[in-house]
């Protein structure tokens, strides 16, 4: 017996364009990072030697969240494996302390948009 597929109404064109633009951004971020997760942490007290994740980057993360004015510019993206992407969202304070996640107070340090 064949299952019938649920037919969804067509997506709003503006929403579809936004989704496609974000997907293009995510591909560009992961390509820039050579397809590897960019989660690093210091293994020496002074942070001179860093240990990085060796997993494939499956997600693209906004360092400054869109909800805080972050954009889909390449500089605002970080390629991450899914595990570390979830870690960023669950441990925002630690991610900010490592300089891997920005917050609204950091906007003066961000590059200006054209």
Secondary structure, 3 states (H helix, E strand, C coil): CCCCCCCCCCCCHHHHHHHHHHHHHHHHHHHHCCCECCCEEECCCCCCCEEECCCECCEEEECCCHHHCCCCCHHHEEEECHHHHHHHHHCHHHHHHCCCCCCHHHHHHCCCCC
